[in-house]
Amino acid sequence: MYSEPLASTSAMRHFRPGVIPGRPTGDSRGAPVARLPHQSTPQPSASPASQKPRLLDQVREAIRTRHYSWRTEQAYVQWIKRFIFFHGKRHPLEMGETEVGQFLSSLATEARVSASTQNQALNALIFLYREVLEKPISYINGVVRAKRPRHLPVVLTRQEVRAVLGCLNGPEWLMAMLLYGAGLRLMECLRLRVQDIDLASNQIVGRRGKGDKDRVTMLPAIAKEPLRSHLAAVKTQYQRDIERGHGGASLPNALERKYPNGAKEWGWQFVFPASKLSTDPRSGKIRRHHLHETVLQKAVKEACRQAGLSRHAGCHTLRHSFATHLLEDGYDIRTVQELLGHSDVSTTMSYTHVLNRGGRGVYSPADRL
């Protein structure tokens, strides 16, 4: 590197490309020195740090900085891409409230999406403008909002639940039993770690549930011994992976830096691991992730068909049935709210409308005549 002191101000004032200030520019007679053809003037190259990342990469970075889930990242990126393509690949900085309103209205009128889907698209665009572009959008006028319907939850009877569970076996039976017996959501069940199961106290800690909240619920006694046997089989698979040099399970957020060997510890392994190894989409490391949600969804759907159910039921129906059957047994609604992890008791109140006592969960006075 050239380490001579900088030239004087007068020399810099007469600077010419290809000529280093402070050095002679000719021979003893003042004639310019000829430059060989191969001695071309080097052009300054752009520094990698000065190159701004692409818009979607900025969105991903902002989402990961705020510890949003992988699913939220996928959904927000897809909605932002749809918004850009809807307006002919214009950059969002060139657009504002009017273009956002047009896009949201088209979702309701042309795509006929549900209200929750339209709200998700709105949240993605608000995040883009407020957190990434630092150009918050104000109130959006004239948006056609999708109507939010009011649905009562589908609840199975105890006989129907018994019939559905009877058509399942293996890990699928165990997962479905935890959905009904502990009131877990689908992803809460799949994301269970070994350390979240307390066989001695008969309880389960649901981590990072809806709204990134934790809660404690019961472990059904009927599932205790099958779960113990299942964990023994999972531990054998885990030991085989460690012997082959695989990295174990992924850790949430920055725990992998805090606990460098945590991914290989038994307590951090998934209770329901996938059958195959996969590449972590964020770290790029080869891990054994938990089972994909479609595995249980397809199994429960087939079990409902084999059980001869006439109503549309799925994995979340088992959670609805858990809450309703607890209320039927006389448990306090506040207790059920805590077990379900609802932040508002009004959400839990919806299960009182489908109790096995007719409308509004009360007995008809005609039955007492």
N, C-alpha and C positions, 0 to 999 in steps of 0.2 A: 504494500500500500504506500502511496506517495505521502511522505511525512514532512515535507518542507513547510516552513511557515507560510501563512496566507500572504498573498500579494497586497500591495498597498491599494488604497482606495482609487488612486488615479489609474493604476493598472487594471483594476476591475472595471473601471468606467469604459475602457477601450477593449473589453474582452471580445474575442472572436472565437467561434466554434472551431475546435480542433487545435487551439493554441492554449497552452497552459500559462496563466499569468505569472509574471516574475521570472520567466525563462527567456533567453534570447530567441528571437524569431527569424534570424537570418545569419549569414556568414559575417565575416569581418567587414565586408563592404556594404552590409545592409541588405543584400539580396535575400529574398525569401528562400527557405530551404524546401526543396522538393520532397514530397511525401510519396513513398512507394505505394503501388496499387493495393498491396495486401494490408497496408497499415490504415485501415478504415477507422473512422471515428466511432468509438463505442457509443451506442445509444443507451440512455438510462432506462433500466427495466423497472416495471412496476413492482413494488414490494408486495409480497403475499399478504402482509398485514393490512395494506391499503386497499386490497380487493374486498369489497363488501359482499357478504354471502347472499345467495339468492333469497327471494322473499319467503318461500316455503321452508327453507332451512332456518331462517330467522324465526318463523312461527314455531318450528319444532324446538329450537333452542329456548324460546320463551316458555313453552309449555313444560319442558323438562326442568327448567330453572324453578318453576313453581310447583314441581312434584305432582303434576297432573298424571293421571293414569295413561297407560299405553292405548287404551280404547278411546279415551278423550282425544289424544293426539291424532289417532287415525281419523276420527270423526271430524274434528276441526279442519284438518288438512283437506279432506275430501270436500267439505262445504265451501272452503275458500277457493278451491280449484273450480268448483261448479259455478261459483259467483263470477269468477274471472272469465270463464268460457261463456257464460250467459251474456256478458256484455262485450263479446268479440275480442277477448284477450286484452282488454284495457287494464292498465295498472291501477290498483285500488287507490293510489294517491290522486289519480285523475278523477276519481268518483267520490260520491258522498251519500247523503241521506236519500236523495232522490233515487239513485241507482240501487241502493240497498232496499228501499221500499218496493221498487219494481220487481226485484228478484224474489222477495218474500211473498209478494202478491201472486206471482206466477206459481209459486209452490202450492198455494192454496187453491187457485182457480184452474190451473192447467194440470199440475201434477197431482192435485187432490190429496196432499199428504195430511197426516193427522196434526193436531195442535202441538203435540209434544215434539214431533219432527220439525215443524216450523220454528218452534222455540229453540231447538238445538241449533238450527241454522242461524238464527238471530244471535245466539250467544257466541257462536264461532266468529261472526263478523264483528260483533262488539269487541271481542278479544283481539282480533286483528287490528282494528283501528286504535283501540285504547292502549294495548300493551306492546304492540309491535311497531306500528306506524306512528304512535304517539300523536294521533289526530282523532280525538274522541268525537263520536258522532252524537248529535243532539236528538231530540224527539223526532221520530219518523212519522210523518203524516200520511194519511191515505192508504195505509197498509190493510189489505184484505186478510183478516185473521181467520185461521181455520177454527171451526167451532169445536170446543172441547166437550166430548160427550161424557155423560155420567154413567159409568158401568158399575154394576154390583159384581163382586168377586164370585167366581165359580167355586163352589165348595162341594166336595165329595162326602158321601155318608161314610160311616165307619166300615160298613160292609164293602163299599166300593173301594176304599183305600186298601182293605185286606185283600181284595181280589187283584188289584193292580200290583201290590207288592208280591203277591203269590206268583205273578208271571215274570218276576225278575230273579236274578241270581248273581252271585259273585260280587265284585265291587259295585256294580250298578244297583244291586239290592241294598247294599250298605249305604251308598250315597242317597238313594231315595228314602231310606229309613231315617237318615239324618235330616233330610228336608222336611219330612212329616213329623218326626219325633223331637226335633230340636228347633224347628221353625227357621232353618237356615235358608238364605237365598242361594240360588244356583252357584254364583261365583264365589260366595263365601264358603260354600262347601268345597269347591274345587281348590281354593287357595289355602285350605287348612294346612298348617305345618304340624309336625310331630309334637312340638312343644306346646301347641294350642290344645292338645287333648290331655285332660287330667282324669285318668282312670280311677285314681284313688278318691277324688272328690266328686266324681260323676258329673263333670261340667266341661263345657267347651267354650273357648274364648274365640269369638269371631273377630278377626282382624281386618281392618281397612274395608269395612262394609260400605253401604251407601252413605255418601257424604264423608268418606274416609274416617268413619267412626268405628270404635271397638265396642264390643258388648259381651256379656257372659250369658250363656244359656245352658240348659240341662243336657246331659248325655243320657239317652234312653237306656234303661237297663237291658232291654232286649238286644241292643246293638253292642253291648260291652264286650262280650266274648268273641263274636265275629270280628270286631274291630281289633282286638288283641291279636288274633290269628292273622288278620290282614297286615298289621304292622310288622309282624315277624317276617312275612314274605317280602314286604317292601324293604326291610332292613337287609335281607340277603341280596336283593338286587342292588341296593345302595353300596354295600361292601364290594360287590363285583365291579361297580363303576369306579370306585376309588382305586381299586387295584389296577384298573386299566388306565388310570391317569385322567379321568374325566373330572370336571369341576364341580359336580354336585348341583345344587339348586341355586337360583339367582336370589340375591338379597334385595330388599326394597331400598330405594333412595340411596343414601351414601353409606349404608351400613357395611358395604363391602370394603370401603376404605377404613372404617373404624375397626372392623373385625376381618382382617385379611384372610383368615382361615375359616371364617364362619360358613362359607358356602359348602365346605366339606364336613361340617359338623352334623351329627345325626338329628339334632333337634330342629335344624332349619330345613330339613327335607320335607317335601310335600307328602301328605298322607295318601293322596291319589295321584301318583306320578304317571306320566305318559309312557307308552310302551316303547317309544323310540327317542333317541337323543335329538336335540334340535339346536339351532343357533339363536342365541339371544339377539333380538332385533336392535337393542341399544348398545350392549357391550361387545357383541360379535363373538362371544365365547360360546363354546359348545356346552350345553346344559341339559339336564333332564327336567323339563318343565312339568306342570301339572296336566292332567287330562284336558283335552279340548271339550268345551261345553256341549258340542253337538253329539258327543258320545252318549252322555246321559239323556239329552233331549230326545234322541232317536230311540233309545231304549225305553223311556217312559211312554213315548207315543205308541210304540209297538205294544207295550204292556196294556195300555188303555184299550187298544183295538182288540187284543186277545181277551181282555176282561169283559168286552161287550158293552162298553160305556157309550151312551147315546149323546152325551154332552162333550163339548170340546174341552179337553183337559191337558195339562202339561206339568212341567216341573214346579212352576210357581203355584199351581193349584194345590199341591201338597202343603205348601206354606199357608195358604188360605185355610185349608182344612185344619191345620194345627191350631190356628188362632180360634176358629169357630168352635172346635171341639173343646178347647179349654174353657171358653165362655159357657158352653153348654154344661160343663161340669161344675160351674159355679165359681170359677176363679175371678178375682177382681180384675176389672178392665185395666187398671194401672199396672198390675203385675204382668198382664199380657202385653201391654204396651212396652214395658221394659224388656221382656223376652224377645219381642219382635224388633226392637231397636227403632221404634217410631219416635220422632222428635215432637210430634203433635198428637194428642190423644184423639183428635177428630179423625185421624187416619185409621186408628184402631176401631173407632165407633162404627165404621162401615161394616164390620163383621157382625154387629148386633142386628143388622138388617136381614141377615141370611141365616139366623138361628133357626133351629128346627121347631119353631113355634108359630109359624105363619108370619104375616106382615109386621114389621117394626119390632119383631122379637118379643111379642107379648101374646098371652093366651086370649082367645076370643071369649067374651062373656057368655056366648051361646053355649060354650062347652061346660058351663057351670050350672045350667038350668036342670 
